Amino acid sequence: LSGSSKSAVSRVIQNQAGVAPDVRARIQHVIRAHHFQPSILGRALRGARTGVIGVLGRWMGSGFTAEVIRGIDDEVKRKDSHTMCMLAPGIEEYIRFWRTLVTGRHVDGVVLLAPPTDIFKHSIEPSDKPVVLCAAEPPPKASTWKAAGSVTLDNPSAMKQLVEHLLKQGRRRLVYLAGQPDNFDCQERMRVFLESTAGRRGVQGAVVQGAWTKELACSVVREYLDKQKDKPDAILCFNDYIAMGCLQALKESRIAVPGKIAVAGWDDVPGADYLDLTTIQLPMLEMGWQAARLLFQKMASPAAGSPLRVSLPMPLRIRGTTA
């Protein structure tokens, strides 16, 4: 339509030099007149960069996933690229989608958002697209995963700070409501919670499983309290939505918070301040920004030897549910 060569059109679309001003103007006029948009799939079929970053998560049950994806997309847009998101709640499904993304032609790289820990039983292949882990860290034995970048949270420091706060408030019977057992952050927080409460005179630390959602948390807490002769005086929750379910159960049981039982969450989602919920503030947008930046670095230098690692701090927000 413009009477120009394919190479000239390609240079104009990619905003490259080497095209005469009159030819460039003619091509741009045709592009505007016909509302032309480059085909991402067409680029992929030619083996070229697609300009698309894949993000693979598990669910949208809390504000965490949505906010981290928003951070990733912010950074991707700064690179004039696009974000493609997929959700796969099941472990086998997640691993299958991961292999499809890193071996296919639809994306240039992949952010794995809070992947199931079973994924580390599998290997990264040399021909795979670049991968960055977000809210996960491979175990030492998963040697091929050393090539992946990672953005993690300083779970140990945050959990220790929260436990110390509760102990200073005179709490001695602490319970941790854990999240999904195949989640890296859940495993880390549970481990540090047990370490922080063990060996302290007069301090008890117990873990309660199965409270993965607000609704499940409400049910699990009611059942747990009914069975316990010695009630806990503090309940720490994997995230704020679990804490909300816990607060609902305590309200229905007419147990005063924080008078009888203190409650703390994790994430500091919108609404946590309204509920006056003590929580750990998770830098969700920052996680997304950092994950995308690491991925672009890996895409630019795929053969770089040293792995890229970022660990983010999480401050404690003390509010009325533990004060």
Secondary structure, DSSP 8 states (H G I E B T S, - for coil): --S--HHHHHHHHTT-S-S-HHHHHHHHHHHHHTT----HHHHHHTT---SEEEEEES--SSHHHHHHHHHHHHHHHHTT-EEEEEE--SHHHHHHHHHHHHHSSS-SEEEEES-BGGGGGS---TTS--EEEES----TT-GGGGGSEEEEE-HHHHHHHHHHHHHHTT--EEEEE---TTBHHHHHHHHHHHHHHTT-TT-EEEEE----SHHHHHHHHHHHHHH-SS--SEEEESSHHHHHHHHHHHHHTT--TTTT-EEE-SB--TTTTTTT-BEEB--HHHHHHHHHHHHHHHHH-TT-SS--EEEE---EE--TTT-
